[in-house]
Amino acid sequence: MEKVLVVKSIDELRAKLKEYNGKTVGLVPTMGYLHKGHASLVEKAREENDIVVVSVFVNPIQFGPNEDLETYPRDLDRDIEIVSSSGGDIVFAPSVEEMYPEKAEVFVDLESEIGEKLCGESRPGHFRGVMTVVSKLFNIVGADRAYFGQKDAQQVTIIEKMVRELNFPVKIVRCPILRESDGLAMSSRNVYLSAQERSEATVLYKSILRVQREFESGEHRVEKLKEIALEEIGKSPIAEVEYVEILDSRTLGNIERVNGPALMAMAVRFGKTRLIDNCLLEV
Amino acid sequence: MEKVLVVKSIDELRAKLKEYNGKTVGLVPTMGYLHKGHASLVEKAREENDIVVVSVFVNPIQFGPNEDLETYPRDLDRDIEIVSSSGGDIVFAPSVEEMYPEKAEVFVDLESEIGEKLCGESRPGHFRGVMTVVSKLFNIVGADRAYFGQKDAQQVTIIEKMVRELNFPVKIVRCPILRESDGLAMSSRNVYLSAQERSEATVLYKSILRVQREFESGEHRVEKLKEIALEEIGKSPIAEVEYVEILDSRTLGNIERVNGPALMAMAVRFGKTRLIDNCLLEV
């Protein structure tokens, strides 16, 4: 295909994909307002599949009542251009009514420490909404592979667990975080930041770099590494830390020392904007 | 295929089904100890699909702590014969370890009146277990059609809702209740009944017949129809009624009069054995 096909209905998407029976399909689920991070997922999917579907859907059931569902940035025309230039074939951009014709009452959820830590604590119901919509997308698209960014580390860990436990016939591909030239992790929400906030938000990556440095110099005590991160983030007077955690990267369980692969993850508010970032620490 | 293929591993089943790419697949999910009711599902699937898979799996997560998981009757050799004589191609009989290699922590669940009524009230967690295992089976088999008995009316209503909301690419086929010559609905659990219990359990179908007769004679008041059913069931001194309900058959919501399609459903204990039965009442 040369031109990106934009599909808004589930039936139309299924009919289209049926034409490609036998070809491999890669799915990149997104909430739109795409940036280079998303583009890198689409490019990866392009390398590995015959057909690349990018879904653009701001999923209401993963937002809490006081979150930014209404103001979440949207620009479908720009998204289509980015998908096109990254090698995607189909943009699936359903309406809320198409995805939820009835009030959602069937959910995929998890009862696990993995869902209660980090963003699970501050955003109750968030991962239930994510798992439910991703299940719907898997069932609609029937993809062979699905691409998720490591930026949302807890999300991709949970999706991998869901795929494993519910036997979804799809391979999850984790893709690395993309960063702006000053290190800020790319995010659709960065557009919310004022000039000052945007400038100060660089403390997140600075804290990651400093922790990585200390870790490589032999500091493996979690409390100490967290202190270092908090000190670095504290250099911004407007940064409000929601959490900084270092956890077992597979189970998201608490650890006291980094002996195996660990995830350092943080959520920090700058004004009204909540940013997340993370890195892996491996011995 | 002439002989039934018995498969115990998910990977082997998937590999086998991949060989039949392009053929239609019908799935009959069962807990085994098959009877003519199951056989009728397999025969229906045989008529409508190229390949018929019958799963035989006593799903632990749909049993409550005080229920009959341990004693639930099992006889795989007999099941294979029944599948064979009903025209099935593959028996998928995984172990508990194959289906749940880790402790189950990801569940499909519903938050709806539909799940809280009838068996949902007396068997908390039951439908969550059913929805979760059926999701797994759908994902493993990738069936075009799946066959469920109307005997478990609430179950099939919930599965239909799940398929609709989560967009599973499968068509649910409801099949009628099969009955013994004296009217008792066929069930794997009938084997639990003593001779006396077996004889008295016929009050269930007698109550259904009497309610249907009164309904056809113009009695549409739900309270009155329930009274008639309870009176008929009460003719067995050992029958212990768990519920007798008449509800909107689509939403399972309460009604006072039968104006649209309604479901009369009952759960009654005879000794230690809990039996369910139901019928549709339509104007």
Contacts between the chains, C-beta under 8 A, distances in Angstrom:
chain1	res1	chain2	res2	distance
A	10	B	167	6.6
A	14	B	169	7.3
A	21	B	22	7.5
A	22	B	21	7.6
A	102	B	164	7.6
A	102	B	165	6.9
A	104	B	165	6.5
A	105	B	110	5.3
A	105	B	111	5.3
A	105	B	112	4.0
A	105	B	114	7.8
A	105	B	161	7.2
A	105	B	165	6.8
A	106	B	108	6.8
A	106	B	109	7.5
A	106	B	110	4.8
A	106	B	112	7.7
A	106	B	131	7.5
A	106	B	161	6.1
A	106	B	162	5.0
A	106	B	165	4.0
A	106	B	166	5.9
A	107	B	108	7.4
A	107	B	109	5.9
A	107	B	110	7.2
A	107	B	111	6.9
A	108	B	106	6.8
A	108	B	107	7.4
A	108	B	108	5.4
A	108	B	166	7.4
A	109	B	106	7.5
A	109	B	107	5.9
A	109	B	109	6.0
A	110	B	105	5.4
A	110	B	106	4.8
A	110	B	107	7.3
A	111	B	105	5.3
A	111	B	107	6.9
A	112	B	105	4.0
A	112	B	106	7.7
A	114	B	105	7.8
A	131	B	106	7.5
A	132	B	166	7.4
A	135	B	166	5.4
A	136	B	165	7.9
A	136	B	166	5.6
A	136	B	167	4.9
A	139	B	166	5.9
A	139	B	167	4.3
A	139	B	168	5.1
A	139	B	169	6.0
A	140	B	167	5.0
A	140	B	169	7.8
A	142	B	169	6.6
A	161	B	105	7.2
A	161	B	106	6.1
A	162	B	106	5.0
A	164	B	102	7.6
A	165	B	102	6.9
A	165	B	104	6.5
A	165	B	105	6.8
A	165	B	106	4.0
A	165	B	136	7.9
A	166	B	106	5.9
A	166	B	108	7.4
A	166	B	132	7.4
A	166	B	135	5.3
A	166	B	136	5.6
A	166	B	139	5.9
A	167	B	10	6.6
A	167	B	136	4.8
A	167	B	139	4.3
A	167	B	140	4.9
A	168	B	139	5.1
A	169	B	14	7.4
A	169	B	139	6.0
A	169	B	140	7.8
A	169	B	142	6.6
